[in-house]
Amino acid sequence: MACTQPKPDVPTVTAVPTVESDTDSYISDVLASTECLTSVEAQQVADNFKQLISNYTSIFANETLAADFQDYSDSVSTLIDNGCNNAPQPLGVATFASRADFEKDQSSQPSIPFEQLNIWNNCNNVFIRWRTALTPENVTGIIVLEVKPNLTSAKQTWLIKTVFSEFNSGAWLVDLGAFDPKNCQTSK
């Protein structure tokens, strides 16, 4: 019969992540993995985005958008290109690759009426179903806002890091007068 020694109690050590050169990104990622948006915070993020669309200021954009902000929307790219697929704004890539790109374009836009129809959230995303009452066509869409904790200000506890947005760009092009459907029949 072999004699076995009992194993001494050795504390388990979990792996310690190496700190990258971008300390803010590292801290943000750690916090994001341990904190979750509350429904009240998600509503605030949704309201912040609404203000960026309906009452834009660069000061507010800098308070609510992450420094590494990006915006993806083939619908917005289609509007920028007036519905032409040979225009300079390609589909399937970031529409605004930086906060500066977003600020430059949004600052030149008129205010857009923006009604929040539904809001849902998980730990680091806010989902908004929205509508804008443009004429002659209402436009409805879906937005996913990826957020991260704001480590520099208590005024805004979460920053919008990435926007994924799609909506009925065909209706919006009609509203802008860039598209005039010719093959439509009225029902009798």
Secondary structure, 3 states (H helix, E strand, C coil): CCCCCCCCCCCCCCCCCCCCCCHHHHHHHHHHHHCCCCHHHHHHHHHHHHHHHHCCCHHHHHHHEEEEEEEECHHHHHHHCCCCCCCCCCCCCCCECCHHHHHHHHCCCCCCCCEEEEEEECCCEEEEEEEECCCCCCEEEEEEEEEEECCCCCCCCEEEEEEEEEECHHHHHHHHCCCCCCCCCCCC
